[in-house]
Amino acid sequence: SFGSGSTMNRRGSLLLSLANPNSGGPAISGGGTLPSVAPVVVPQGAALNSGRRISVASTVEGGAMVLSQDIVSGANGEQSAVPNRPLVSLGPSRRNLAAGHNRAAYKPPSSLQPPPMPPPVLEEVERVLAQADSWQFDTWRLRDVTNGHPLSALGFYLIHRAGLIEKLNLKPSALARLLRHIEAGYNDNPYHNATHAADVLQTLHVIIHGAQLHVHYVDSLGLLAAYFAAIVHDYGHPGLTNDFLVATSDSLAVRYNDRSPLENHHSAAAFSLLQRPGLDVLAPFSKQERATFRKQVIDMVLATDVKQHFTLLSQFNTAHRLATFVHSPATAKANHPSSRLSGNIHLEIVVDVGGDCKHLAPKPLDDTE
């Protein structure tokens, strides 16, 4: 049993100061010995911690106090001392410190030394994001250093770095909350997850800036729409294909009439977030700007349906071939798109160029081009 003079720590746990004599078990301060697994009766005044156990400290080499035994409460009220591996060093005892100044400085065992401190989190995140313009960008590393938030971190970084917050008068707090809600809406799928969305966003960013599309093609609103479309392009993905949803008459397939049910769901669910309080990042936009932004995002997200790939590629190649023709008045009529394209295909190429760089855009030779 423990005497009334036992020391209590700040949490109310009873800490026993023991020695290691050569005799049977460890000796309790004040007299008596404690066999390693002997029943121990704790007086009514002794306090147990939240785990109903009393930590027993015994001296080890160098006078360091190390937690080596636990006394666990039994069903019958008895306390059993159970051997336990060293957990934490409490440092040398006062008696050994006062024994002499020539004693070597205490050095805890290597197993008890704390691991080296990792680099600051923000510095590591900034170091990874600094490579966002490179094809060798490591999205998995970004996921690790942001504690599982690669999409919101990269999205906010790119939008802020492009100056879109200032140019479009966006509210940073609303943008940050919206990006976190979108990221949380991605399911933990093996592929269609938030890390995949961050990878697509970064790839789109490299393509846009590598081709200087942000200078010669898209304006600030179009750049934000492109970033936002990449961020939400797989939002709420259930991990199933469109064909499977259609074949099983899934509610998404029924809702969208079997036409790109996933892509329709991604864009519709993402825009529904903007209706929640505090998440409407488009609040500063005019009615026309909101309509333009919404149309561009929906068109880009719907274009991610792989079944639309060859149709879109064919339209792109046709438009590209038409732009390379040099027309003369004699051949303009023969080479007019209406005489070359079969079916009722309407191609519209819209180039939005700012006033400062209009002189950099190629000039068409005639109305047809």
DASULQUI-V649358 format. One record per helix or strand of 2 or more residues. SS is the DSSP state (hx for helix, st for strand). FROM is the first residue (numbers start at 1). TO is the last residue. If there is no record, write none. Layout:
# DASULQUI-V649358
SS,FROM,TO / SS,FROM,TO
This chain:
# DASULQUI-V649358
st,16,19 / st,26,28 / st,33,34 / st,39,40 / st,53,59 / hx,61,63 / st,64,73 / st,79,83 / st,89,92 / hx,94,98 / hx,110,112 / hx,121,129 / hx,139,145 / hx,150,161 / hx,164,167 / hx,172,184 / hx,194,210 / hx,213,216 / hx,220,232 / hx,242,247 / hx,251,255 / hx,261,273 / hx,287,302 / hx,306,324 / hx,337,340 / hx,355,360
